[in-house]
Amino acid sequence: MTTHRANVTLDGAYRVGPVPRRLFGSFVEHMGRCVYGGIYEPDHPDADEDGFRQDVLDLTRELGVTTVRYPGGNFVSGYDWRDGIGPRADRPTRLDRAWKAIESNEVGTDDFMRWAASAGVAPMLAVNLGTGTVQDACDLVEYCNYPSGTKWSDLRIKNGAHQPHDVRTWCLGNEMDGPWQIGHKTADEYGRIAAETARALRRIDPTLELIACGSSNSTMPSFGSWEATVLSHTHDLVDLVSLHAYYEEKDGDTASFLSSAVDMDTMIRGVIATADSVAARLRSSKRVNLSFDEWNVWHQSRFPGEDALDYSKGRPLIEDNYSLMDAVVVGDLMATLLRHGDRVAIACQAQLVNVIAPIRTERGGLAWKQATFAPFALSARHARGDVLLTAVESDKQHTKRYGDVPILSATATHDPESNEVVMFLVNRSPEDSIHLTARLHDLPSTKILQQAELAGPDMRVINTAAQQEVRIRNVSSLRLCEGTLEGDLPACSWTMVRLSS
């Protein structure tokens, strides 16, 4: 085993910007057991009067989720929102062509809004621009947001929601460059309908926050050119453009998997450059920011794909069991989003429950925390105030996918209200430790309040309902002396250090 070296420098005068609270978002899609058997299980002993599981709600609050995107995802591109309103007994059962499921529509817009209020999260709704029309999107916004006196607002009131839902943030479709998407479109086709939808929605409410679809992922042939074309149509009509990315260990290439955040960082920088290039070409003073509204570890190689599925109801789907190594990668991805907090305004980990999720449930039984729960929850709880500009000099490791990458990933925040500096440190090496030297200037740094660590001898260990093997441990391997933090970080580890004075 080798001990590598890394130096970090922080200075209170150099800041990226305020921590965007909506970076700690999640995603609820009508897919697998995320909704049915996840957030909603009316015959569960812990269900409330609306059928929502209270144990899942409690874990959602503990996770620290601020925003939840709904109802998809691929699901939304074939979804008629009208099917999910009104008395449950009158709602139609449909085929969900996205995930080959039988959709009962027991949960729809009003139900989700009640769940979101109980969870204390802001809703972020997506409109169908696959099979849907501009008029469909306008009707949904009118239903949700217009006070009263019109067809759709009065129907909302009749359905029991007397006050407007006042949904502020809207996604204009989902992954429309993906050939798997219902209603898949070219960049020009999507750009035009997104622009027309945005214009129409702003006639209803000019203060809405609108998100245009970016490319489905950075490996798509359309990545980059898609954003440029779509934004040439929509730049001055939208506020954000979306990014999606999922990561997994491929062919036993552990070093590349642990360095996945390098790809996320490159992707973010590329979309920023494209958006700013379009702004320059259009001579626009408007700055379009980023919504990274799907991200996570997803072992896609284990999923046979939608074509291998038969239509069924309540089928478990991609319920990945997450390991310590997966949790370290999730912590690094979360820290990367924080580092770009000046341009990434929203992020949604996909998904919340059961489907590649930090929360798992048994039907009729327990809910429990996956390994990935801890780094998200602690980041949401303690990353406050401003993101600091972090200078890192680190030994590097070679990876097959990304070349030579820094072994240490470091991000830090400073909250003037609590007088805390919080550092998030990731050792990306699967085998070797790092000796860290971090120098803090003009920042509170006279005592360590907490050193929380995810690490262990078996990086593939997982959590189950019966056994929580992967959990945060408070340790004291780092020392603080005269503004310098020093000590060793174990291999394949995520560490949070809280400092004060």
Secondary structure, DSSP 8 states (H G I E B T S, - for coil): --EEEEEEEEETT-EEEE--GGGSEEE--SSTTSTBTTTB-TTSTTB-TTSBBHHHHHHHHHHT--EEEES-SGGGGG--GGGGSS-GGG---EEETTTTEEE---S-HHHHHHHHHHHT-EEEEEE--SS--HHHHHHHHHHHH--SSSHHHHHHHHTT--S-----EEEE-S-TT-TTSTT---HHHHHHHHHHHHHHHHHH-TT-EEEE---S-TTSTTTTHHHHHHHHHHTTT-SEEEEEEEE---TT-HHHHHTHHHHHHHHHHHHHHHHHHHHHHHT-----EEEEEEEEE--GGG---GGG---BSS--------BHHHHHHHHHHHHHHHHTTTTEEEEEEE-SBSSS-SEEE-TTS-EEE-TTHHHHHHHHHH--SEEE--EEEE-EEEETTTEEEESEEEEEEEETTTTEEEEEEEE--SS-EEEEEEEEESS--SEEEEEEEE--S-TT-B--SS---S--EE---EEEETTEEEEEE-SSEEEEEEEE-
